[in-house]
Amino acid sequence: MSRVRDRLPMRNGDLLRNEFAAQTDAQYYQGLARFLTLLRRRPKFFRTDYFADRLGSQAHANLDRLLALMAADGYGPGLSR
């Protein structure tokens, strides 16, 4: 199974992963998938209409792509809803 971080050019993602170095990849990515899924359920990522109108669609598409890659690697959110 390939690892998500090996397939994505995400410097900030690597920095965040390093902050959770005590967790296994499975623990970290399950938690990340849970957080991102909850974030994805929000109708808006941005508080202002200015940013929501300009960046909202792309932000949702990026998040969908990341969640799909994580799911393909076996990391799901484990949410019941």
C-alpha positions as CSV (number, residue, x, y, z in Angstrom):
1,M,0.0,0.0,0.0
2,S,1.5,3.4,-1.0
3,R,1.4,6.1,1.6
4,V,-0.5,9.3,1.0
5,R,2.3,11.6,1.8
6,D,4.6,9.9,-0.7
7,R,2.1,10.8,-3.5
8,L,1.3,14.4,-2.6
9,P,3.7,17.4,-2.8
10,M,2.6,18.8,0.5
11,R,5.4,20.5,2.5
12,N,3.0,21.8,5.1
13,G,1.5,18.3,5.3
14,D,4.9,16.9,6.0
15,L,5.5,19.5,8.7
16,L,2.2,18.6,10.3
17,R,3.0,14.9,10.2
18,N,6.2,15.5,11.9
19,E,4.3,17.1,14.8
20,F,2.6,13.8,15.3
21,A,5.7,11.6,15.0
22,A,4.7,9.5,18.0
23,Q,1.7,8.2,16.1
24,T,1.8,5.4,13.6
25,D,0.8,6.3,10.0
26,A,-2.5,4.4,10.5
27,Q,-3.3,6.5,13.6
28,Y,-2.3,9.8,12.0
29,Y,-4.1,9.3,8.7
30,Q,-7.2,7.9,10.4
31,G,-7.4,11.1,12.5
32,L,-6.6,13.3,9.6
33,A,-9.3,11.6,7.5
34,R,-11.8,12.1,10.3
35,F,-10.9,15.8,10.6
36,L,-11.0,16.4,6.9
37,T,-14.3,14.6,6.5
38,L,-15.8,16.8,9.2
39,L,-14.4,19.9,7.5
40,R,-15.8,18.7,4.1
41,R,-19.3,18.5,5.6
42,R,-19.3,22.2,6.2
43,P,-21.2,24.1,3.6
44,K,-18.5,26.8,3.5
45,F,-14.8,26.6,4.4
46,F,-14.4,30.4,4.4
47,R,-16.2,32.8,6.6
48,T,-16.4,35.7,4.2
49,D,-18.4,35.6,0.9
50,Y,-15.4,37.1,-0.8
51,F,-13.2,34.1,-0.2
52,A,-16.0,31.6,-0.3
53,D,-17.1,32.8,-3.8
54,R,-13.5,32.8,-5.1
55,L,-11.9,29.8,-3.5
56,G,-14.7,27.6,-2.1
57,S,-15.2,25.4,-5.1
58,Q,-11.5,24.7,-5.6
59,A,-11.1,24.1,-1.8
60,H,-13.8,21.5,-1.9
61,A,-12.4,19.8,-5.0
62,N,-8.9,19.7,-3.4
63,L,-10.3,18.2,-0.3
64,D,-12.3,15.6,-2.2
65,R,-9.2,14.6,-4.1
66,L,-7.1,14.2,-0.9
67,L,-9.9,12.2,0.8
68,A,-10.1,9.9,-2.3
69,L,-6.3,9.3,-2.2
70,M,-6.5,8.6,1.5
71,A,-9.4,6.2,1.0
72,A,-7.5,4.4,-1.7
73,D,-4.7,3.8,0.7
74,G,-7.2,2.5,3.3
75,Y,-7.5,5.5,5.5
76,G,-11.1,6.4,6.1
77,P,-12.7,8.7,8.7
78,G,-14.4,6.0,10.7
79,L,-17.5,8.2,11.1
80,S,-20.9,6.7,11.5
81,R,-23.0,9.4,9.9
